[in-house]
Amino acid sequence: MRSVAAAIFHRPWGDSVGERLVRDARRAATRDLAGALQTAGILPHLILASSDRDAEWLADMETNVFESSDRAPFDFGQVLKEFVREVDPAGLLYFGSGSGCLLRQEILQALVQFAGRDEPGAVFNNFYSCDFAAIARARALLDIGLPEIDNPLGFALADAGVPCSALERSAETQFDIDTPTDVLILAASESGGPSLRRWLDALDLPHPPLNEILPLLTERTAHLCLIGRVSPRTWADIEPRIACRTSGLIEGRGMRSQRNPKETFVQRVLTESGPAALFERLSSTYDGAIIDSRALLAEAGRMPDADVRFASDLYRVEDIENPAWRSFTEAAADAPIPVLLGGHSIVSGGLYLLAEACWKGRNRVRRLHPEPFDPDKERS
């Protein structure tokens, strides 16, 4: 197998409660991922988007820190090219520091084997919104126009003629630590590597909406609404794993990979009627809601800084100065049903984890849904 390098991109975070929560979870996850890569025979490179170099967490990590040239704003594609030029690997594994934290060693080893192939190709965790990828013949990246963020990397490679494929959707391939809600969902599960699990087990941050959503998933009489960038495939995967009924409003898919200037349906409702009316209507129909708020509140594809988004996820209304996000969060908090707020991951990898975590300490009915009838089997 030809030489394979691994690059873990780790971005800095601010000092708000939500940002510190995501930062510390990503640091713990990066420790575990680095260890798993070493087990797979690769010494990973840690690429710091800007200064997180003062933290003690780097001191005892067996990684190479790749010093990229300073530029503002950070350009993912250009830094990835700098890395390929300097390290010159035959194949490449790319990870955002919140991704890959649930990967089994055999899946990681398979990605290493793929990246070491002689033939060009790429495997993505999610072709439509990349969090991690394995790329064979990495030097080909130098001749491709790469995006400024990682989400549309699959489109860039496919448009350049690189054969692309994707891993099967599951918690381990789709889950990404991207918001405080992702951290809280992970804490409610039993998933994660040793460093991440130790950190999560010591975490004490009550979140009533999550505590109320989890039992709803196990109730046949409950009705849950999913709103945001929900993949129909993920929705289909989750339905047999939970007991409640689900309905959904799929909004904003591809908003970071292929931006659409048009307003979504729910955005129009928010504009015309306001958030209080939206949650009143949801509460009259459903027993709970899981909402990818970014798909509803982005303005022309732009969002406020992480401290605002994360304060909304944690219902820290007093920390939100943005009027649109503040009024939306207040209305969600006042809703008579539990509303779980977050980003794309809560309606992607987060749903897989929720479907597992909801059964902890509860008696799961052996068969939630009937098996499909196979007439050929009956005739045999």
DAFEN-V964562 format. One line per field, one symbol per residue. phi: phi as a letter, one per 20 degrees, with the letter a starting at -180 (. if undefined). burial: I if it has 16 or more other C-alpha atoms within 10 Angstrom, else O. Layout:
phi=???
burial=???
This chain:
phi=.ffcdccdeceecedfgfffffgfffffffgffffffffencefdddefbfceeeffegdeeceeeeeffbcffdgfffffgffffelefccddcffedmfdfffffffffffffeffefrbcdfbgebfdbbdcelfffffddfeffcfgegffffffenffcbcfffaffedfbecbgffffffffeddofffffffffefcbfbggffefgfgfedfeecdddcpeefgffgfffgfeceffccbcecmfmfdecfdffffffgffffednfffgffffffddeabdcefffedfdlndcfffffffffgelegfedeffffffffffffeffdfcedadgffdcfffffffeffefmceefgcfcfffedffffef
burial=OOOIIIIIIIIOIOOOOIIIIIIIIIIIIIIIIIIIIOOIOIIIIIIIIIOOOOOOOIOOOOIOIIOOOOOOOOIIIIIIIIIIOOOIIIIIIIIIIIIIIIIOOOOIIOIIIIIIIOOIIIIIIIIIIIIIIIIIIIIIIOOIOIIIOIIIIIIIIOOOOIOIIIIOIIIIIIIIIIIIIIIIIIIIIOIIIOIIIOOIOOOOOOOOIIOOIIIIIIOOOIIIIIIIIIOOOIIOIIIOIIIIIIOIOIIIIOIIIOOOOOIIOIIOOIOOOIIIOIIIOIIOOIIIIIIIIIIIIIOOIOOOOOIIIIIIIIIIIOOIOOOOIIIIIIIIIOIOIIIIIIIIIIIIIIIIIIIIIIIOOOOOOOOOOOOOOOOOOOOO
